[in-house]
Amino acid sequence: MELILKNLNSKEIKMRNDKWQFCIGNCHAALLLRKDMVEHLKKVHEETGIEFIRFHGLFDDDMLVIQRLSDYSYFKMMPFSRSIYEYNFLNVKKVIDNVLECGFKPFVELSFMPEALAKKKKYGLRYKNNISVPKSYEKYYKFIHDFGEFLVEHYGKEEIETWKFEVWNEPDLGIFFNGSQKDYFKLYKNAYKALKDVDHKLEVGGPSTSKCKWLKEFAEFGEKNGCKADFITTHHYVGDAFGNTFEFKDSMSIIKKAHDAKKAGLDIETTYEKFFYKKDKYVNWPKSMFKKMDKKAHDEIPNYPLYITEWSTMAVYCSPYHDDKVAATFALKYALEMDDSIAGASYWCASDIFEESFIHNKPFYGGYGVINNVGIPKPVFYAFRLLNNLSHEELVLDKNEENEVEYHLYKKDSGYELLFFNQDFDIDKKLNEKVDVIIEGNFKEVNLYRIDKDHVNPKKEWIKLGAKKLLLDEEVEEIIEKSKPKKEKVNFTSDGNSTKLSFVAEGNSIYLYEFFK
């Protein structure tokens, strides 16, 4: 591949796309009471510039938002003990304070149902999130209204009017909501009215569905029922995991794999990977699918701000993708492709301290986070940091999305930044494409930062240390230091008018060249 960049002063300039910086997700609220989790989140905000954070379970019972006398076993059988209760937003306040201290604004997901209000005892995840509808919508309204008043009292209207409020998470999936679309719409209406009755300026939306579902129906319901959403939210993952890559017929195969895992003495992470990770299917996924999904979703609800409040390479848990450079190139490509179809997007998620199914102690187990469970940034973290540090002025070049190696050029006072990357769903992609660059200008220095198999590869450094399940603190620091992006001096030639260099691009790798005048 030969890239010739000339007549740069005549190129149109567009401002850098920052929709990817809108938000990042995290597991459930109670984990934000942990010191190490707060440290992870603070690092994410400070080094990526992401503005909001969204997480599940603010109203789960592990947050103790409603406590009944009957919750204490000695009083469980006492008459009237279930009717003696109180709201307690102490832990909620500590979580929100931690979020604000990290520099984020809360994207408040109203989930899940406190058991004291729930119609059923119905749980979806390990941390016992009650996914039932309320037994009394009148009491649910009062709870959400009192929550809103608590926020006003402690943070003030001016502050919380800059937040966003989203009703529930993925109500279209049985693992997250034990009800129908009609049930969700009723839940949404009550939550919407409760918050708007506290402060009509609060921004409330939904339906937070998977796979861009229910959008038009949700918008029409709000318009007809006095609860028109201020924004609309949905999620998309490549393949959407259990929707497209796991079917009921796979159940027998999983039983056999479980038997084989028991026989081989495999751990949970490796067993999960064998259950759900299907590399042979992923390699055939087309590029730029999110861009097409965004446009299709936007066209269903063109008059609403659309937020993608969860996105990632895949929803398959314990997938090698999440720890690998393939996640970095995928995130980089989608971030650069975001357009006016969406108002913003939220990557899933910040930290591998994660508890939907298990809390894992293996440092690299294929978790969703950009930082692993002991605080080691992954390649995707550094991809976001690279994007954050790029110049805001991008030169408009000929479209090159169909090339194996894509490129973007950014203008700085001191010169230019030239970004190359190759994104492919084949985690073992062997590319090795020679790239010859000729750029207009006489430059004194050229530097390179890269993410490839030998650079910014913390999992590789972990394996060198013996792939231990529980690292020593000094080993964690060693891996962090060895896997940081390093500035490399680049050999180049110049004839006084143009500068030339060459390199070999690997599959699923990122190269940022800085040209200094």
Secondary structure, 3 states (H helix, E strand, C coil): CEEEECCHHHCCEEECCCHHHCEEEEEEHHHHHCHHHHHHHHHHHHHHCCCEEEEECCCCHHHCCEEEHHHCHHHCCCCCHHHCEEECCHHHHHHHHHHHHCCCEEEEEECCCCCCCECCCCECCCCCCECCCECCHHHHHHHHHHHHHHHHHHHCHHHHCCCEEEECCCCCCCCCCCCCHHHHHHHHHHHHHHHHHHCCCCEEEEEEECCCCCHHHHHHHHHHCCCCCCEEEEEEEHHHHHHCCCCCCHHHHHHHHHHHHHHHCCCHHHHHHHHHCCHHHHCCCCCCHHHHHHHHHHHHCCCCCEEEEEEECCCCCCCHHHHCHHHHHHHHHHHHHCCCCCCEEEECCCECCCCCCCCCCCCCCCCCCCECCCCCECHHHHHHHHHHHCCCEEECCCCCCCCCCEEEEEEECCEEEEEEECCCCCCCCCCCEEEEEEEECCCCEEEEEEECCCCCCHHHHHHHCCCCCCCCHHHHHHHHHHCCCCCEECCCEECCCEEEEEEEECCCCEEEEEEEC
